[in-house]
Amino acid sequence: MISSAVILAAGAGSRMWPFSEVRNKCAMPVANVPNVRRLCDALRAGGVERVAVVVGFEAGSVRHALRDAGVQVMYVEQTAKSGTAGAALAGLRAIGDGPAIVLYGDVAVSDADLRRLVTAPHTAGAAGAALVAPMAPEQGADWYAAHVENGRLNAIVGHEDGAPLRWCGAAVVGPGFSRVLEDNPGRMLAVPVGGMPPMEPDFAQSLNDWDADIVAVVAQDEVVDMDKPWHVLRANALAAHRMTSELGGSVVHPSARIDDGAEISGDVVLGPGSEIGKRVVIEGPVIVGEGTRIVNGAILRGGNVIGNRTRISDYCLVDARTVVGSDCIIGHGAEMDGTMFDGSYLYHYCEISGLVGHSVDIGAATVCGTLKFDDRLAEHRVNGRRERPPFEANATYFGDHSRTGVNVITMPGVKIGAYSCVGAGVVVYEDIPSRTLTLVRQETVQRPWGPERYGW
């Protein structure tokens, strides 16, 4: 049994803007639990007792996520320009050079697939294991391809078009692997012709250099590498669906209450002190935390995960697989489709589709456009590169601690930076930088008017 793990959680995550402004992307909530904590909990359930967490950018968000984690956590500061190989080496040195699982902390993977990875070397009689997953042909330029032959990992190749499998940022390594990391060439060597790898030591290259039998574990559930904002939406929707579809029956805390006037289809998990009130319609399984009130005609489409102390009320609509955090409000006539982080408010008459960051205040009648006139997916700019995401391209992305005034309209795919305000009546056509106030400039005309205009 493998009892040690290394989680890499140091990168700046610039492609995650605007949600990397206030946290490390490894601390991004997935179904209301920071992803790095999800990984740590799954490792603990699989018998891991010690975890070395390599931190750097916004380390406080990672430490906060792992407080009271239930395993021995050691924090290691990553040195500048040491890359993923240097981070893994620092982590392995902290826990000792024995068998260990190495995980990128921004990878959202099911507990079942993580267990299969951990046990794979023993089951297959191999020295190590690597988690791989199917890859659509058009996504080859975004990920590391995995070449697999007879169930064994042959090579990992950086950003190769046409590969059927991708590497998922998770591997089991054995004793002696630290020495391979020490001899890392300083960049990814396995690239297609004309490939341009950055000059930093890459963990995947060390896996290629490791002269060992590595079994390839093909993920049974979808694995999401949370590299960009739409990946967070995808990870949350998948987690919500998986969690709610696996419920084996309703569990209602004795202090919780379900009104006889509620219409409920599917299993319900209802935490202490929570309430489902009159005229509420729930169309599928839901998981609700503590002290949350779902009352007065609220409609939930099902597959939802709702946090603690949240109010969902007054004929609002929460779409399928939507995740709502703790201390949130979805009020009168508001519609929400996507993911809301903790402390965000949709008071009334909103139509929101996308990712709403922490403590976001959405003004009344704010509306998200979701369909372009040409029926195509919205184009995004990520660090200057043009992209059309395969999913959630037309969502709106509200950065943490941002606000909108009344009657704001967002066009498909726009991002609003953290700590930014969008004034009343603004139509947002382009991304708004962080820490920016955007107001509409209005020109008015005034003329004399009175009873004489009506013949008096």
C-alpha positions, -999 to 999 in steps of 0.1 A, spaced: 0 0 0 12 35 -9 12 57 22 28 89 8 18 115 -17 30 147 -33 6 174 -44 19 201 -67 1 234 -58 25 262 -65 18 275 -100 4 310 -107 -24 298 -129 -24 328 -152 -47 311 -177 -74 309 -150 -79 346 -149 -100 362 -133 -103 335 -107 -66 332 -100 -65 367 -86 -74 357 -50 -65 320 -48 -42 293 -61 -61 275 -88 -57 242 -69 -79 257 -42 -107 263 -67 -140 250 -53 -155 218 -68 -190 211 -55 -181 235 -26 -149 218 -16 -115 232 -27 -100 207 -52 -68 203 -33 -88 192 -3 -109 168 -24 -76 152 -35 -63 150 0 -96 135 13 -95 108 -14 -59 100 -7 -67 96 30 -96 73 22 -72 52 1 -47 47 29 -23 77 23 -10 90 57 15 117 46 12 144 20 38 168 9 21 199 -6 44 220 -27 32 256 -25 41 290 -40 17 314 -55 -12 323 -31 0 296 -7 -25 308 20 -55 296 0 -40 261 -2 -31 260 35 -66 272 44 -81 245 23 -61 218 40 -66 228 76 -78 198 97 -72 175 67 -69 144 88 -35 134 73 0 145 80 6 175 57 40 190 51 44 222 32 73 227 9 81 261 -8 89 258 -45 121 275 -56 119 299 -85 120 284 -121 122 248 -108 91 237 -128 70 208 -121 100 185 -119 116 206 -93 84 208 -73 80 170 -74 116 165 -63 112 189 -33 80 170 -23 96 136 -26 126 147 -6 103 158 22 85 125 25 114 102 16 123 83 -16 97 55 -14 67 47 -35 45 77 -37 17 92 -58 24 125 -74 -6 147 -83 -11 180 -99 -34 198 -75 -56 213 -102 -67 179 -116 -104 171 -108 -105 133 -108 -131 109 -93 -122 90 -61 -127 57 -80 -101 65 -106 -77 78 -80 -80 45 -62 -74 25 -94 -43 45 -100 -29 39 -65 -35 2 -67 -24 -3 -103 13 -10 -98 7 -38 -74 -22 -52 -95 -2 -51 -128 32 -60 -113 47 -27 -125 70 -2 -109 48 28 -115 15 40 -130 2 70 -149 -34 82 -153 -45 87 -189 -78 96 -204 -94 98 -239 -87 130 -258 -108 145 -286 -87 150 -318 -92 188 -318 -78 191 -282 -43 177 -289 -27 211 -290 -39 218 -254 -27 188 -235 1 163 -232 -5 132 -253 1 97 -238 14 70 -260 3 36 -247 13 2 -259 0 -31 -244 -13 -13 -214 21 3 -206 31 40 -209 55 44 -238 59 82 -238 43 115 -229 45 140 -258 38 177 -253 9 192 -273 6 166 -301 -24 167 -325 -43 135 -332 -33 115 -301 -62 94 -287 -51 96 -251 -38 124 -228 -18 123 -196 -38 135 -167 -12 149 -143 -12 120 -119 14 92 -115 27 66 -90 65 66 -88 89 42 -70 121 44 -51 149 60 -71 127 83 -90 142 113 -72 175 107 -90 157 109 -123 142 142 -113 176 155 -103 188 148 -139 159 165 -156 172 183 -188 154 216 -179 127 214 -205 103 190 -222 122 171 -249 94 150 -262 76 175 -285 64 174 -321 86 189 -347 86 226 -343 74 223 -307 83 252 -284 85 240 -248 91 266 -221 125 265 -204 115 249 -172 120 213 -158 90 192 -166 78 163 -145 64 145 -176 99 145 -191 112 127 -161 85 101 -164 98 96 -200 133 92 -187 124 68 -159 137 33 -170 108 15 -154 76 -4 -162 48 21 -160 12 8 -163 -13 31 -180 -45 35 -161 -73 47 -184 -98 68 -164 -133 56 -163 -147 90 -154 -140 123 -171 -109 139 -157 -107 177 -158 -74 196 -156 -86 230 -143 -64 252 -164 -90 278 -176 -122 292 -162 -145 269 -183 -128 239 -168 -140 250 -134 -176 249 -147 -171 215 -162 -155 201 -131 -184 214 -109 -211 200 -132 -195 166 -134 -189 164 -96 -225 175 -89 -239 149 -113 -217 122 -99 -225 130 -62 -262 132 -67 -266 102 -90 -248 80 -66 -272 87 -37 -287 55 -24 -318 72 -9 -329 103 9 -312 114 41 -330 141 60 -315 153 93 -339 152 123 -337 190 126 -344 196 89 -379 201 75 -397 193 42 -431 209 38 -459 187 26 -466 213 -1 -432 207 -18 -430 186 -50 -399 164 -49 -387 139 -75 -355 121 -66 -334 116 -35 -327 145 -11 -299 149 13 -308 177 37 -285 189 64 -292 201 100 -316 230 103 -323 232 66 -358 236 51 -376 229 19 -408 249 20 -442 253 3 -446 253 -34 -410 243 -40 -404 220 -70 -373 198 -71 -370 177 -103 -341 155 -94 -317 145 -66 -301 173 -46 -276 176 -18 -282 205 6 -260 216 35 -267 230 69 -291 259 77 -302 264 41 -337 275 32 -353 265 -1 -387 281 1 -417 298 -15 -419 284 -50 -382 279 -58 -376 255 -87 -345 232 -88 -340 211 -119 -320 184 -100 -284 172 -98 -277 202 -76 -253 207 -47 -262 235 -24 -240 248 5 -247 260 40 -268 289 52 -280 297 17 -314 310 7 -331 300 -25 -366 314 -27 -394 333 -43 -400 315 -75 -364 315 -86 -350 288 -109 -318 268 -104 -308 248 -135 -297 212 -136 -262 204 -122 -258 239 -109 -236 242 -78 -245 269 -52 -220 278 -25 -226 287 12 -240 320 24 -255 327 -10 -289 342 -20 -309 334 -51 -340 355 -48 -372 366 -65 -374 355 -101 -337 350 -105 -323 322 -127 -289 305 -122 -272 280 -145 -236 271 -136 -216 276 -104 -218 301 -76 -190 304 -51 -196 313 -14 -212 345 -4 -226 356 -38 -261 372 -43 -286 371 -71 -314 391 -55 -341 393 -81 -349 392 -118 -315 380 -130 -306 355 -157 -271 343 -150 -253 316 -169 -217 309 -160 -193 310 -131 -199 335 -103 -169 341 -80 -167 346 -43 -188 374 -28 -201 387 -61 -231 411 -60 -253 407 -91 -276 437 -96 -313 434 -104 -321 424 -139 -286 415 -149 -288 392 -179 -262 369 -195 -264 365 -233 -257 329 -242 -263 326 -279 -244 346 -306 -262 357 -337 -239 335 -359 -248 305 -336 -210 299 -331 -191 295 -299 -175 327 -284 -138 332 -290 -117 337 -259 -82 352 -254 -60 334 -230 -26 349 -225 -29 363 -260 -39 330 -276 -73 327 -294 -94 298 -282 -129 285 -287 -136 262 -258 -155 230 -265 -178 236 -236 -190 267 -216 -176 290 -243 -207 312 -241 -209 314 -203 -201 347 -185 -173 347 -159 -177 370 -129 -144 374 -110 -143 373 -72 -156 404 -54 -170 420 -85 -204 438 -87 -229 447 -114 -255 474 -113 -291 471 -125 -299 461 -161 -263 450 -170 -261 428 -200 -231 405 -207 -224 392 -242 -215 355 -246 -181 345 -232 -171 378 -215 -151 378 -183 -153 405 -156 -122 409 -136 -119 405 -98 -126 436 -77 -144 452 -107 -177 471 -109 -200 473 -139 -224 502 -137 -261 502 -144 -272 497 -180 -238 487 -193 -237 462 -222 -204 442 -217 -190 432 -251 -154 426 -241 -135 414 -210 -132 439 -182 -98 441 -165 -96 434 -127 -99 464 -104 -118 485 -130 -150 505 -128 -170 506 -160 -198 532 -165 -220 540 -195 -216 576 -207 -250 590 -215 -259 621 -235 -292 637 -227 -313 665 -243 -335 688 -222 -362 711 -236 -390 732 -221 -422 712 -215 -455 717 -197 -493 721 -200 -490 744 -230 -478 714 -250 -512 699 -246 -533 730 -255 -539 744 -221 
